[in-house]
């Protein structure tokens, strides 16, 4: 899993991103389109047109990091918005990385057993 610092925010870039871009291209998109600082330590997530690949960029304090994941089957769940950014929690990030629909997770409630 990606190391997320306690004070780091997780931002998902709505819309489609050119997956040929590396850290520099995605950092420029973060700065210009998302109005975010790619060197802030926050995580910025991008998805390609087909939806089977995501890229995550962040600055870990020592250098630029780029993480890529491609699903062999299925697609990453992404918001319908065409532009802007959406904040995710750590739990939502974990679900997204596993290919789970993070937008409306179902918590299974079980009553406690009284003996």
FIFIVO-495632 format. One record per atom (N, C-alpha, C, O): residue in one letter; x, y, z; residue number from 1; atom name. Coordinates in nm, 3 decimals. Layout:
<atoms>
res; X; Y; Z; n; atom
a; X; Y; Z; NUM; CA;
...
</atoms>
This chain:
<atoms>
res; X; Y; Z; n; atom
x; 0.084; -0.118; 0.000; 1; N;
x; 0.000; 0.000; 0.000; 1; CA;
x; 0.089; 0.124; 0.000; 1; C;
x; 0.203; 0.120; 0.044; 1; O;
x; 0.036; 0.232; -0.048; 2; N;
x; 0.107; 0.358; -0.055; 2; CA;
x; 0.116; 0.418; 0.084; 2; C;
x; 0.015; 0.425; 0.154; 2; O;
x; 0.234; 0.462; 0.127; 3; N;
x; 0.244; 0.524; 0.260; 3; CA;
x; 0.179; 0.662; 0.259; 3; C;
x; 0.221; 0.750; 0.184; 3; O;
x; 0.077; 0.680; 0.342; 4; N;
x; 0.007; 0.807; 0.349; 4; CA;
x; 0.039; 0.871; 0.484; 4; C;
x; 0.009; 0.813; 0.589; 4; O;
x; 0.099; 0.988; 0.481; 5; N;
x; 0.132; 1.058; 0.604; 5; CA;
x; 0.004; 1.102; 0.674; 5; C;
x; -0.100; 1.118; 0.610; 5; O;
x; 0.011; 1.121; 0.805; 6; N;
x; -0.108; 1.153; 0.885; 6; CA;
x; -0.177; 1.280; 0.839; 6; C;
x; -0.300; 1.286; 0.840; 6; O;
x; -0.101; 1.381; 0.799; 7; N;
x; -0.162; 1.508; 0.760; 7; CA;
x; -0.183; 1.521; 0.609; 7; C;
x; -0.226; 1.626; 0.562; 7; O;
x; -0.154; 1.417; 0.533; 8; N;
x; -0.170; 1.421; 0.388; 8; CA;
x; -0.316; 1.405; 0.348; 8; C;
x; -0.390; 1.326; 0.407; 8; O;
x; -0.357; 1.480; 0.248; 9; N;
x; -0.491; 1.467; 0.193; 9; CA;
x; -0.481; 1.384; 0.066; 9; C;
x; -0.376; 1.377; 0.002; 9; O;
x; -0.592; 1.322; 0.030; 10; N;
x; -0.597; 1.238; -0.089; 10; CA;
x; -0.696; 1.301; -0.184; 10; C;
x; -0.814; 1.318; -0.151; 10; O;
x; -0.648; 1.336; -0.303; 11; N;
x; -0.732; 1.404; -0.402; 11; CA;
x; -0.745; 1.318; -0.527; 11; C;
x; -0.646; 1.270; -0.581; 11; O;
x; -0.866; 1.301; -0.572; 12; N;
x; -0.895; 1.226; -0.694; 12; CA;
x; -0.928; 1.328; -0.802; 12; C;
x; -1.017; 1.412; -0.784; 12; O;
x; -0.858; 1.322; -0.914; 13; N;
x; -0.882; 1.414; -1.025; 13; CA;
x; -0.998; 1.361; -1.109; 13; C;
x; -0.987; 1.256; -1.172; 13; O;
x; -1.109; 1.434; -1.109; 14; N;
x; -1.225; 1.392; -1.186; 14; CA;
x; -1.194; 1.401; -1.335; 14; C;
x; -1.107; 1.478; -1.377; 14; O;
x; -1.263; 1.324; -1.413; 15; N;
x; -1.242; 1.325; -1.558; 15; CA;
x; -1.136; 1.225; -1.600; 15; C;
x; -1.097; 1.137; -1.524; 15; O;
x; -1.093; 1.241; -1.724; 16; N;
x; -0.999; 1.147; -1.786; 16; CA;
x; -0.862; 1.212; -1.800; 16; C;
x; -0.851; 1.331; -1.831; 16; O;
x; -0.758; 1.133; -1.776; 17; N;
x; -0.620; 1.181; -1.786; 17; CA;
x; -0.544; 1.097; -1.887; 17; C;
x; -0.568; 0.977; -1.900; 17; O;
x; -0.454; 1.161; -1.959; 18; N;
x; -0.366; 1.092; -2.054; 18; CA;
x; -0.266; 1.009; -1.973; 18; C;
x; -0.180; 1.065; -1.906; 18; O;
x; -0.276; 0.877; -1.980; 19; N;
x; -0.192; 0.789; -1.900; 19; CA;
x; -0.050; 0.778; -1.952; 19; C;
x; 0.031; 0.706; -1.893; 19; O;
x; -0.017; 0.846; -2.061; 20; N;
x; 0.121; 0.848; -2.108; 20; CA;
x; 0.206; 0.945; -2.026; 20; C;
x; 0.328; 0.943; -2.034; 20; O;
x; 0.141; 1.029; -1.947; 21; N;
x; 0.212; 1.128; -1.867; 21; CA;
x; 0.286; 1.063; -1.751; 21; C;
x; 0.241; 0.965; -1.691; 21; O;
x; 0.401; 1.120; -1.721; 22; N;
x; 0.479; 1.078; -1.606; 22; CA;
x; 0.457; 1.176; -1.492; 22; C;
x; 0.359; 1.251; -1.492; 22; O;
x; 0.549; 1.176; -1.395; 23; N;
x; 0.532; 1.264; -1.279; 23; CA;
x; 0.524; 1.411; -1.320; 23; C;
x; 0.437; 1.483; -1.272; 23; O;
x; 0.613; 1.456; -1.409; 24; N;
x; 0.616; 1.597; -1.446; 24; CA;
x; 0.486; 1.641; -1.513; 24; C;
x; 0.435; 1.749; -1.482; 24; O;
x; 0.433; 1.561; -1.604; 25; N;
x; 0.308; 1.596; -1.671; 25; CA;
x; 0.189; 1.596; -1.575; 25; C;
x; 0.103; 1.684; -1.582; 25; O;
x; 0.185; 1.498; -1.487; 26; N;
x; 0.076; 1.491; -1.389; 26; CA;
x; 0.090; 1.602; -1.284; 26; C;
x; -0.011; 1.655; -1.237; 26; O;
x; 0.213; 1.637; -1.249; 27; N;
x; 0.235; 1.747; -1.155; 27; CA;
x; 0.188; 1.879; -1.216; 27; C;
x; 0.128; 1.962; -1.147; 27; O;
x; 0.214; 1.898; -1.345; 28; N;
x; 0.166; 2.019; -1.414; 28; CA;
x; 0.013; 2.022; -1.416; 28; C;
x; -0.047; 2.128; -1.395; 28; O;
x; -0.050; 1.908; -1.441; 29; N;
x; -0.196; 1.901; -1.440; 29; CA;
x; -0.250; 1.930; -1.299; 29; C;
x; -0.351; 1.999; -1.284; 29; O;
x; -0.184; 1.879; -1.198; 30; N;
x; -0.223; 1.904; -1.059; 30; CA;
x; -0.219; 2.054; -1.029; 30; C;
x; -0.311; 2.108; -0.968; 30; O;
x; -0.113; 2.119; -1.072; 31; N;
x; -0.095; 2.261; -1.047; 31; CA;
x; -0.194; 2.346; -1.125; 31; C;
x; -0.258; 2.434; -1.068; 31; O;
x; -0.208; 2.322; -1.254; 32; N;
x; -0.288; 2.407; -1.342; 32; CA;
x; -0.438; 2.378; -1.336; 32; C;
x; -0.518; 2.470; -1.327; 32; O;
x; -0.476; 2.251; -1.340; 33; N;
x; -0.617; 2.215; -1.349; 33; CA;
x; -0.681; 2.198; -1.212; 33; C;
x; -0.793; 2.243; -1.189; 33; O;
x; -0.610; 2.133; -1.120; 34; N;
x; -0.667; 2.105; -0.989; 34; CA;
x; -0.636; 2.212; -0.885; 34; C;
x; -0.687; 2.206; -0.773; 34; O;
x; -0.553; 2.308; -0.920; 35; N;
x; -0.511; 2.415; -0.827; 35; CA;
x; -0.452; 2.355; -0.699; 35; C;
x; -0.478; 2.403; -0.589; 35; O;
x; -0.373; 2.251; -0.716; 36; N;
x; -0.307; 2.187; -0.603; 36; CA;
x; -0.156; 2.194; -0.617; 36; C;
x; -0.105; 2.216; -0.727; 36; O;
x; -0.086; 2.176; -0.508; 37; N;
x; 0.059; 2.178; -0.509; 37; CA;
x; 0.110; 2.034; -0.510; 37; C;
x; 0.097; 1.964; -0.410; 37; O;
x; 0.169; 1.989; -0.621; 38; N;
x; 0.215; 1.850; -0.629; 38; CA;
x; 0.330; 1.819; -0.532; 38; C;
x; 0.362; 1.703; -0.511; 38; O;
x; 0.391; 1.921; -0.474; 39; N;
x; 0.501; 1.903; -0.381; 39; CA;
x; 0.458; 1.924; -0.236; 39; C;
x; 0.542; 1.948; -0.149; 39; O;
x; 0.328; 1.915; -0.210; 40; N;
x; 0.273; 1.938; -0.076; 40; CA;
x; 0.276; 1.814; 0.012; 40; C;
x; 0.259; 1.824; 0.133; 40; O;
x; 0.296; 1.697; -0.048; 41; N;
x; 0.288; 1.572; 0.027; 41; CA;
x; 0.152; 1.506; 0.017; 41; C;
x; 0.134; 1.393; 0.062; 41; O;
x; 0.055; 1.576; -0.044; 42; N;
x; -0.077; 1.518; -0.066; 42; CA;
x; -0.069; 1.419; -0.182; 42; C;
x; 0.019; 1.429; -0.267; 42; O;
x; -0.162; 1.324; -0.186; 43; N;
x; -0.169; 1.226; -0.295; 43; CA;
x; -0.270; 1.273; -0.398; 43; C;
x; -0.378; 1.320; -0.362; 43; O;
x; -0.235; 1.262; -0.525; 44; N;
x; -0.322; 1.300; -0.635; 44; CA;
x; -0.340; 1.178; -0.725; 44; C;
x; -0.243; 1.122; -0.774; 44; O;
x; -0.466; 1.138; -0.747; 45; N;
x; -0.498; 1.018; -0.824; 45; CA;
x; -0.558; 1.056; -0.959; 45; C;
x; -0.637; 1.150; -0.969; 45; O;
x; -0.518; 0.983; -1.063; 46; N;
x; -0.563; 1.007; -1.200; 46; CA;
x; -0.604; 0.875; -1.263; 46; C;
x; -0.546; 0.771; -1.233; 46; O;
x; -0.705; 0.879; -1.351; 47; N;
x; -0.751; 0.758; -1.420; 47; CA;
x; -0.755; 0.784; -1.570; 47; C;
x; -0.787; 0.894; -1.615; 47; O;
x; -0.721; 0.681; -1.647; 48; N;
x; -0.723; 0.691; -1.792; 48; CA;
x; -0.863; 0.669; -1.851; 48; C;
x; -0.958; 0.643; -1.778; 48; O;
x; -0.873; 0.682; -1.981; 49; N;
x; -1.001; 0.672; -2.051; 49; CA;
x; -1.066; 0.534; -2.036; 49; C;
x; -1.187; 0.525; -2.016; 49; O;
x; -0.988; 0.428; -2.047; 50; N;
x; -1.045; 0.293; -2.037; 50; CA;
x; -1.089; 0.258; -1.896; 50; C;
x; -1.175; 0.172; -1.877; 50; O;
x; -1.031; 0.323; -1.797; 51; N;
x; -1.071; 0.303; -1.659; 51; CA;
x; -1.003; 0.187; -1.589; 51; C;
x; -1.034; 0.158; -1.473; 51; O;
x; -0.911; 0.119; -1.657; 52; N;
x; -0.845; 0.004; -1.596; 52; CA;
x; -0.709; 0.039; -1.535; 52; C;
x; -0.641; -0.048; -1.480; 52; O;
x; -0.670; 0.167; -1.544; 53; N;
x; -0.540; 0.207; -1.492; 53; CA;
x; -0.552; 0.338; -1.415; 53; C;
x; -0.624; 0.429; -1.455; 53; O;
x; -0.481; 0.344; -1.302; 54; N;
x; -0.472; 0.470; -1.227; 54; CA;
x; -0.326; 0.500; -1.200; 54; C;
x; -0.241; 0.410; -1.197; 54; O;
x; -0.299; 0.628; -1.181; 55; N;
x; -0.166; 0.674; -1.141; 55; CA;
x; -0.184; 0.764; -1.020; 55; C;
x; -0.279; 0.842; -1.011; 55; O;
x; -0.091; 0.752; -0.927; 56; N;
x; -0.091; 0.832; -0.806; 56; CA;
x; 0.044; 0.901; -0.797; 56; C;
x; 0.149; 0.837; -0.811; 56; O;
x; 0.042; 1.032; -0.774; 57; N;
x; 0.168; 1.104; -0.754; 57; CA;
x; 0.167; 1.169; -0.615; 57; C;
x; 0.062; 1.207; -0.564; 57; O;
x; 0.284; 1.180; -0.557; 58; N;
x; 0.300; 1.251; -0.431; 58; CA;
x; 0.447; 1.280; -0.410; 58; C;
x; 0.534; 1.219; -0.473; 58; O;
x; 0.473; 1.373; -0.323; 59; N;
x; 0.609; 1.411; -0.284; 59; CA;
x; 0.630; 1.359; -0.144; 59; C;
x; 0.556; 1.396; -0.053; 59; O;
x; 0.729; 1.274; -0.123; 60; N;
x; 0.748; 1.213; 0.008; 60; CA;
x; 0.848; 1.289; 0.096; 60; C;
x; 0.888; 1.240; 0.202; 60; O;
x; 0.887; 1.406; 0.053; 61; N;
x; 0.982; 1.486; 0.131; 61; CA;
x; 1.124; 1.474; 0.079; 61; C;
x; 1.207; 1.562; 0.102; 61; O;
x; 1.153; 1.365; 0.009; 62; N;
x; 1.286; 1.343; -0.048; 62; CA;
x; 1.284; 1.342; -0.199; 62; C;
x; 1.384; 1.375; -0.264; 62; O;
x; 1.171; 1.304; -0.256; 63; N;
x; 1.163; 1.296; -0.400; 63; CA;
x; 1.022; 1.274; -0.449; 63; C;
x; 0.929; 1.255; -0.371; 63; O;
x; 1.008; 1.278; -0.580; 64; N;
x; 0.879; 1.261; -0.646; 64; CA;
x; 0.848; 1.112; -0.659; 64; C;
x; 0.933; 1.032; -0.697; 64; O;
x; 0.724; 1.076; -0.626; 65; N;
x; 0.681; 0.937; -0.633; 65; CA;
x; 0.567; 0.922; -0.733; 65; C;
x; 0.478; 1.007; -0.741; 65; O;
x; 0.572; 0.815; -0.809; 66; N;
x; 0.468; 0.784; -0.907; 66; CA;
x; 0.434; 0.637; -0.892; 66; C;
x; 0.521; 0.550; -0.907; 66; O;
x; 0.308; 0.609; -0.863; 67; N;
x; 0.259; 0.472; -0.848; 67; CA;
x; 0.157; 0.448; -0.957; 67; C;
x; 0.071; 0.532; -0.982; 67; O;
x; 0.166; 0.333; -1.023; 68; N;
x; 0.072; 0.295; -1.127; 68; CA;
x; 0.013; 0.160; -1.095; 68; C;
x; 0.083; 0.068; -1.052; 68; O;
x; -0.119; 0.147; -1.117; 69; N;
x; -0.184; 0.018; -1.101; 69; CA;
x; -0.281; -0.003; -1.217; 69; C;
x; -0.356; 0.087; -1.254; 69; O;
x; -0.276; -0.124; -1.274; 70; N;
x; -0.367; -0.161; -1.382; 70; CA;
x; -0.442; -0.286; -1.340; 70; C;
x; -0.382; -0.385; -1.298; 70; O;
x; -0.574; -0.281; -1.353; 71; N;
x; -0.655; -0.398; -1.324; 71; CA;
x; -0.658; -0.489; -1.446; 71; C;
x; -0.675; -0.442; -1.558; 71; O;
x; -0.641; -0.616; -1.425; 72; N;
x; -0.648; -0.712; -1.535; 72; CA;
x; -0.792; -0.733; -1.580; 72; C;
x; -0.818; -0.756; -1.698; 72; O;
x; -0.886; -0.725; -1.484; 73; N;
x; -1.028; -0.734; -1.517; 73; CA;
x; -1.102; -0.627; -1.439; 73; C;
x; -1.070; -0.600; -1.323; 73; O;
x; -1.199; -0.565; -1.502; 74; N;
x; -1.278; -0.463; -1.435; 74; CA;
x; -1.221; -0.324; -1.455; 74; C;
x; -1.124; -0.303; -1.526; 74; O;
x; -1.286; -0.228; -1.389; 75; N;
x; -1.248; -0.088; -1.398; 75; CA;
x; -1.249; -0.023; -1.260; 75; C;
x; -1.322; -0.065; -1.170; 75; O;
x; -1.167; 0.078; -1.245; 76; N;
x; -1.167; 0.155; -1.121; 76; CA;
x; -1.291; 0.243; -1.118; 76; C;
x; -1.326; 0.306; -1.218; 76; O;
x; -1.358; 0.249; -1.004; 77; N;
x; -1.478; 0.331; -0.989; 77; CA;
x; -1.435; 0.477; -0.981; 77; C;
x; -1.350; 0.513; -0.899; 77; O;
x; -1.495; 0.560; -1.066; 78; N;
x; -1.457; 0.701; -1.075; 78; CA;
x; -1.583; 0.785; -1.075; 78; C;
x; -1.686; 0.739; -1.123; 78; O;
x; -1.578; 0.906; -1.022; 79; N;
x; -1.698; 0.992; -1.021; 79; CA;
x; -1.736; 1.037; -1.162; 79; C;
x; -1.651; 1.041; -1.252; 79; O;
x; -1.861; 1.072; -1.180; 80; N;
x; -1.911; 1.113; -1.311; 80; CA;
x; -1.869; 1.255; -1.347; 80; C;
x; -1.878; 1.294; -1.463; 80; O;
x; -1.822; 1.334; -1.251; 81; N;
x; -1.782; 1.472; -1.277; 81; CA;
x; -1.672; 1.476; -1.383; 81; C;
x; -1.586; 1.389; -1.387; 81; O;
x; -1.677; 1.576; -1.468; 82; N;
x; -1.580; 1.589; -1.577; 82; CA;
x; -1.457; 1.671; -1.539; 82; C;
x; -1.354; 1.661; -1.605; 82; O;
x; -1.468; 1.751; -1.433; 83; N;
x; -1.354; 1.833; -1.392; 83; CA;
x; -1.356; 1.855; -1.243; 83; C;
x; -1.456; 1.828; -1.176; 83; O;
x; -1.246; 1.903; -1.191; 84; N;
x; -1.235; 1.928; -1.048; 84; CA;
x; -1.166; 1.815; -0.976; 84; C;
x; -1.108; 1.726; -1.037; 84; O;
x; -1.174; 1.821; -0.843; 85; N;
x; -1.111; 1.718; -0.761; 85; CA;
x; -1.204; 1.682; -0.648; 85; C;
x; -1.289; 1.761; -0.606; 85; O;
x; -1.187; 1.561; -0.598; 86; N;
x; -1.271; 1.507; -0.492; 86; CA;
x; -1.178; 1.454; -0.384; 86; C;
x; -1.079; 1.386; -0.413; 86; O;
x; -1.211; 1.484; -0.260; 87; N;
x; -1.131; 1.437; -0.147; 87; CA;
x; -1.173; 1.296; -0.109; 87; C;
x; -1.292; 1.265; -0.103; 87; O;
x; -1.075; 1.211; -0.082; 88; N;
x; -1.101; 1.074; -0.038; 88; CA;
x; -1.042; 1.052; 0.101; 88; C;
x; -0.945; 1.117; 0.139; 88; O;
x; -1.102; 0.961; 0.174; 89; N;
x; -1.046; 0.919; 0.303; 89; CA;
x; -0.946; 0.805; 0.276; 89; C;
x; -0.939; 0.754; 0.165; 89; O;
x; -0.873; 0.768; 0.377; 90; N;
x; -0.779; 0.656; 0.363; 90; CA;
x; -0.854; 0.526; 0.333; 90; C;
x; -0.809; 0.445; 0.252; 90; O;
x; -0.969; 0.508; 0.398; 91; N;
x; -1.049; 0.388; 0.376; 91; CA;
x; -1.101; 0.384; 0.231; 91; C;
x; -1.100; 0.278; 0.168; 91; O;
x; -1.145; 0.498; 0.179; 92; N;
x; -1.191; 0.504; 0.040; 92; CA;
x; -1.077; 0.475; -0.056; 92; C;
x; -1.097; 0.409; -0.158; 92; O;
x; -0.957; 0.526; -0.026; 93; N;
x; -0.840; 0.497; -0.110; 93; CA;
x; -0.812; 0.347; -0.112; 93; C;
x; -0.787; 0.290; -0.218; 93; O;
x; -0.817; 0.284; 0.004; 94; N;
x; -0.791; 0.139; 0.012; 94; CA;
x; -0.893; 0.062; -0.071; 94; C;
x; -0.857; -0.033; -0.141; 94; O;
x; -1.020; 0.102; -0.064; 95; N;
x; -1.123; 0.034; -0.143; 95; CA;
x; -1.102; 0.057; -0.292; 95; C;
x; -1.114; -0.035; -0.372; 95; O;
x; -1.070; 0.180; -0.329; 96; N;
x; -1.045; 0.212; -0.469; 96; CA;
x; -0.932; 0.127; -0.525; 96; C;
x; -0.944; 0.072; -0.635; 96; O;
x; -0.823; 0.115; -0.450; 97; N;
x; -0.708; 0.038; -0.496; 97; CA;
x; -0.740; -0.110; -0.513; 97; C;
x; -0.674; -0.179; -0.591; 97; O;
x; -0.841; -0.159; -0.441; 98; N;
x; -0.882; -0.299; -0.453; 98; CA;
x; -0.990; -0.320; -0.559; 98; C;
x; -1.035; -0.432; -0.581; 98; O;
x; -1.031; -0.211; -0.624; 99; N;
x; -1.135; -0.223; -0.727; 99; CA;
x; -1.276; -0.225; -0.670; 99; C;
x; -1.370; -0.264; -0.740; 99; O;
x; -1.293; -0.183; -0.544; 100; N;
x; -1.423; -0.182; -0.477; 100; CA;
x; -1.488; -0.045; -0.498; 100; C;
x; -1.419; 0.057; -0.502; 100; O;
x; -1.622; -0.042; -0.511; 101; N;
x; -1.694; 0.084; -0.524; 101; CA;
x; -1.686; 0.158; -0.391; 101; C;
x; -1.757; 0.123; -0.296; 101; O;
x; -1.603; 0.259; -0.383; 102; N;
x; -1.576; 0.334; -0.261; 102; CA;
x; -1.681; 0.441; -0.235; 102; C;
x; -1.683; 0.499; -0.126; 102; O;
x; -1.768; 0.470; -0.332; 103; N;
x; -1.863; 0.580; -0.317; 103; CA;
x; -1.974; 0.552; -0.217; 103; C;
x; -2.014; 0.641; -0.142; 103; O;
x; -2.024; 0.429; -0.215; 104; N;
x; -2.131; 0.394; -0.122; 104; CA;
x; -2.108; 0.255; -0.064; 104; C;
x; -2.181; 0.161; -0.095; 104; O;
x; -2.007; 0.243; 0.021; 105; N;
x; -1.980; 0.111; 0.080; 105; CA;
x; -2.092; 0.072; 0.176; 105; C;
x; -2.154; 0.158; 0.240; 105; O;
x; -2.118; -0.055; 0.185; 106; N;
x; -2.221; -0.107; 0.273; 106; CA;
x; -2.156; -0.166; 0.397; 106; C;
x; -2.079; -0.262; 0.389; 106; O;
x; -2.186; -0.108; 0.510; 107; N;
x; -2.134; -0.161; 0.635; 107; CA;
x; -2.232; -0.267; 0.685; 107; C;
x; -2.352; -0.243; 0.693; 107; O;
x; -2.180; -0.379; 0.717; 108; N;
x; -2.263; -0.489; 0.768; 108; CA;
x; -2.275; -0.474; 0.918; 108; C;
x; -2.176; -0.486; 0.991; 108; O;
x; -2.395; -0.448; 0.964; 109; N;
x; -2.420; -0.431; 1.106; 109; CA;
x; -2.470; -0.561; 1.164; 109; C;
x; -2.561; -0.623; 1.110; 109; O;
x; -2.411; -0.601; 1.272; 110; N;
x; -2.454; -0.722; 1.339; 110; CA;
x; -2.483; -0.688; 1.485; 110; C;
x; -2.400; -0.628; 1.552; 110; O;
x; -2.599; -0.727; 1.532; 111; N;
x; -2.630; -0.697; 1.673; 111; CA;
x; -2.536; -0.775; 1.766; 111; C;
x; -2.491; -0.885; 1.733; 111; O;
x; -2.508; -0.716; 1.878; 112; N;
x; -2.422; -0.785; 1.974; 112; CA;
x; -2.499; -0.899; 2.038; 112; C;
x; -2.620; -0.890; 2.059; 112; O;
x; -2.429; -1.004; 2.068; 113; N;
x; -2.492; -1.120; 2.129; 113; CA;
x; -2.502; -1.099; 2.280; 113; C;
x; -2.404; -1.071; 2.348; 113; O;
x; -2.621; -1.113; 2.329; 114; N;
x; -2.644; -1.098; 2.473; 114; CA;
x; -2.666; -1.237; 2.528; 114; C;
x; -2.755; -1.310; 2.483; 114; O;
x; -2.588; -1.274; 2.622; 115; N;
x; -2.588; -1.411; 2.666; 115; CA;
x; -2.658; -1.443; 2.786; 115; C;
x; -2.661; -1.559; 2.827; 115; O;
</atoms>
